[in-house]
Amino acid sequence: MEMLLMGACLSVFGLAVCCLAFGAATRDSGNAVAAAPAAEKEVVKAAVSPARFFVDPPVLPAHQLFGDKLIPLIEELNQRLAA
């Protein structure tokens, strides 16, 4: 029974620490009014920058864009199978 009580106490203590850390991470700073214009400029710059994860997204060469050629081939195969 004592071990169960100790586990419950440690769980509640861990939850309290997590709540405090979350509150500290999401709390606005005291000088938020003065920092607001600078933060808006940074947000605009972040929105304009290209979305990437370590590198730019790969650009497909023209020969790999085969949608226009693939559809007629599929239709031709369907006609052959239907006949």
C-alpha positions in Angstrom: 0.0 0.0 0.0 2.9 2.4 0.8 4.4 1.8 -2.7 1.0 2.6 -4.3 0.8 5.8 -2.3 4.4 6.7 -3.2 3.7 6.1 -6.9 0.6 8.3 -6.7 2.5 11.1 -5.0 5.3 11.0 -7.5 2.7 11.0 -10.4 1.0 14.1 -8.9 4.4 15.8 -8.4 5.4 15.0 -12.0 2.1 16.4 -13.3 2.6 19.6 -11.2 6.1 20.0 -12.7 4.8 19.5 -16.2 2.0 22.1 -15.6 4.4 24.6 -14.3 6.7 24.1 -17.2 3.9 24.4 -19.7 2.6 27.6 -18.0 6.1 29.1 -18.1 6.5 28.2 -21.8 3.2 29.7 -22.9 3.2 32.8 -20.7 3.5 36.1 -22.4 6.4 38.2 -21.3 5.8 41.4 -19.2 6.9 43.7 -22.1 4.8 42.1 -24.8 3.5 45.5 -26.0 7.0 46.8 -26.8 8.0 43.5 -28.5 4.9 43.1 -30.5 6.0 45.1 -33.7 9.3 43.2 -33.8 7.5 39.9 -33.4 5.1 40.7 -36.3 8.0 41.5 -38.6 9.6 38.1 -37.8 6.3 36.3 -38.4 6.0 38.0 -41.8 9.5 37.0 -42.7 8.8 33.4 -41.6 5.7 33.3 -43.7 7.5 34.6 -46.8 10.4 32.2 -46.5 10.1 28.9 -48.5 8.9 25.9 -46.6 11.6 23.3 -46.3 13.1 20.7 -43.9 16.9 20.9 -44.1 16.9 21.3 -47.9 14.8 22.8 -50.7 12.2 20.5 -52.1 13.4 18.7 -55.2 12.4 20.1 -58.6 11.2 17.4 -60.9 12.7 17.5 -64.4 10.4 17.8 -67.3 10.8 14.2 -68.3 9.4 13.0 -65.0 6.2 14.9 -65.4 4.4 12.3 -67.4 0.7 12.8 -66.5 -0.2 13.9 -70.0 1.5 10.9 -71.6 0.3 8.4 -69.0 -3.5 8.9 -69.4 -3.6 8.0 -73.1 -1.5 4.9 -72.4 -3.9 3.8 -69.7 -6.9 4.4 -72.0 -5.2 2.4 -74.8 -4.6 -0.5 -72.4 -8.2 -0.4 -71.3 -9.4 -0.5 -75.0 -7.1 -3.5 -75.7 -8.3 -5.4 -72.6 -12.0 -4.6 -73.5 -11.6 -6.0 -77.0 
